[in-house]
Amino acid sequence: MIATTTVKNWGSSLGVVIPKELVRYEHLSEGEEVVIDIRKRQSVRDLFGSLPDWKINSQKMKNELRKEWAH
């Protein structure tokens, strides 16, 4: 299961809170060792312009998306 959480300042360290849904799903308890795969969430601003060679008509893209949403 994947969860999104916010990094918080705890004293001189940083920490994250594991959402209770994930704790229940994984049957976690205090003192257990877990592996965390950390990835920063990219903002749309960071993604903008990241595909400079991608040539597609925006109207064509919108039409294709509308077809998908209709189903």
Secondary structure as the mmCIF struct_conf table of DSSP 4:
data_model
#
loop_
_struct_conf.conf_type_id
_struct_conf.id
_struct_conf.beg_label_comp_id
_struct_conf.beg_label_asym_id
_struct_conf.beg_label_seq_id
_struct_conf.end_label_comp_id
_struct_conf.end_label_asym_id
_struct_conf.end_label_seq_id
STRN STRN1 LYS A 8 TRP A 10
TURN_TY1_P TURN_TY1_P1 GLY A 11 SER A 12
STRN STRN2 SER A 13 GLY A 15
HELX_LH_PP_P HELX_LH_PP_P1 VAL A 17 PRO A 19
HELX_RH_AL_P HELX_RH_AL_P1 LYS A 20 GLU A 26
TURN_TY1_P TURN_TY1_P2 HIS A 27 HIS A 27
TURN_TY1_P TURN_TY1_P3 GLU A 30 GLY A 31
HELX_LH_PP_P HELX_LH_PP_P2 LYS A 40 SER A 43
HELX_RH_AL_P HELX_RH_AL_P2 VAL A 44 LEU A 47
TURN_TY1_P TURN_TY1_P4 PHE A 48 GLY A 49
BEND BEND1 SER A 50 SER A 50
TURN_TY1_P TURN_TY1_P5 PRO A 52 ASP A 53
HELX_RH_AL_P HELX_RH_AL_P3 SER A 58 ALA A 70
#
